[in-house]
Amino acid sequence: MARKANTSSADAANPGRLKQIALTYKMTRKADPKVGLVVAGVGIGVLGVLLAIGFLIGHPVYLGILGFVLGLLAAAIVFGRRAERAAFGQMEGQPGAAAAVLQNVGRGWTT
């Protein structure tokens, strides 16, 4: 019983993975309004290219599945890079911004 109470308070402090992604998207969209279109375009573009190659070589199902997975991966990478750029852009000019950047780099820097 006590364990359940501790985990529910910990869950309230830490949002779920999808909620974190939604919050990150909202923060990124404030700094970069085109982020949704760019991420969707990259994902659909990768899927389209691999699907076209699949039709050319006669295996559209296999390359369609591979294109879907690689499209999600490419979209996640592009979203992560744009979100990181937006976060660092918001820190720019703020007191303590250099310390925050060094802590995020995480290669042995302590502040």
C-alpha positions in Angstrom: 0.0 0.0 0.0 2.8 2.4 0.9 4.6 1.6 -2.3 1.5 2.6 -4.4 1.3 6.0 -2.7 5.0 6.6 -3.4 4.7 5.7 -7.1 1.6 7.8 -7.7 3.4 10.9 -6.2 6.4 10.1 -8.4 4.2 9.7 -11.5 2.6 13.1 -10.8 6.1 14.7 -10.7 7.3 13.0 -13.9 4.9 13.2 -16.9 4.7 10.3 -19.2 6.8 10.0 -22.4 4.0 11.2 -24.7 3.2 14.1 -22.5 6.9 15.1 -22.5 6.9 14.9 -26.3 3.8 17.1 -26.5 5.3 19.7 -24.1 8.5 19.7 -26.1 6.5 20.2 -29.3 4.6 23.1 -27.8 7.8 24.7 -26.6 9.5 24.2 -30.0 6.5 25.5 -31.9 6.7 28.8 -30.1 10.2 29.3 -31.3 9.9 27.5 -34.7 6.3 27.7 -36.1 7.2 25.4 -39.1 8.4 22.5 -37.0 5.3 20.4 -37.6 5.5 20.8 -41.3 9.2 20.1 -41.5 9.1 17.0 -39.4 6.1 15.6 -41.3 7.7 16.4 -44.6 10.9 14.6 -43.7 9.0 11.5 -42.5 6.7 11.4 -45.5 9.6 12.1 -47.9 11.7 9.2 -46.6 8.6 6.9 -46.8 7.9 8.1 -50.3 11.5 7.6 -51.6 11.8 4.1 -50.2 8.3 3.2 -51.4 9.2 4.4 -54.9 12.4 2.3 -54.8 10.3 -0.6 -53.7 8.0 -0.3 -56.7 11.0 -0.1 -59.0 12.7 -3.2 -57.7 9.4 -5.1 -57.2 9.2 -5.2 -53.4 6.9 -2.3 -52.4 5.7 -4.0 -49.2 9.2 -4.6 -47.7 10.5 -1.2 -48.6 7.2 0.4 -47.6 7.6 -1.1 -44.1 11.3 -0.1 -44.0 10.4 3.4 -45.3 7.8 3.8 -42.5 10.3 2.9 -39.8 13.1 5.0 -41.3 10.7 7.8 -41.8 9.8 7.8 -38.1 13.5 7.7 -37.2 14.3 10.6 -39.5 11.4 12.6 -38.2 12.4 12.0 -34.6 16.0 13.0 -35.3 14.9 16.2 -37.1 12.4 17.0 -34.3 15.1 16.5 -31.6 17.6 18.8 -33.4 15.0 21.5 -33.9 13.8 21.2 -30.3 17.4 21.5 -29.0 18.0 24.5 -31.2 14.8 26.1 -29.8 15.7 25.4 -26.2 19.2 26.8 -26.6 17.7 29.8 -28.4 15.4 30.5 -25.4 18.4 30.3 -23.0 20.4 32.8 -25.1 21.0 36.0 -23.2 19.7 34.7 -19.9 21.8 34.8 -16.8 23.3 31.3 -16.2 22.8 30.3 -19.8 26.5 29.2 -20.2 26.3 27.0 -17.1 23.1 25.4 -18.4 24.7 24.7 -21.8 27.8 23.2 -20.1 25.6 21.0 -17.9 23.6 19.8 -20.9 26.8 18.9 -22.8 27.6 16.6 -19.9 31.2 15.7 -20.8 32.6 16.1 -17.3 31.7 19.8 -16.9 30.5 20.8 -13.5 29.2 24.2 -12.4 
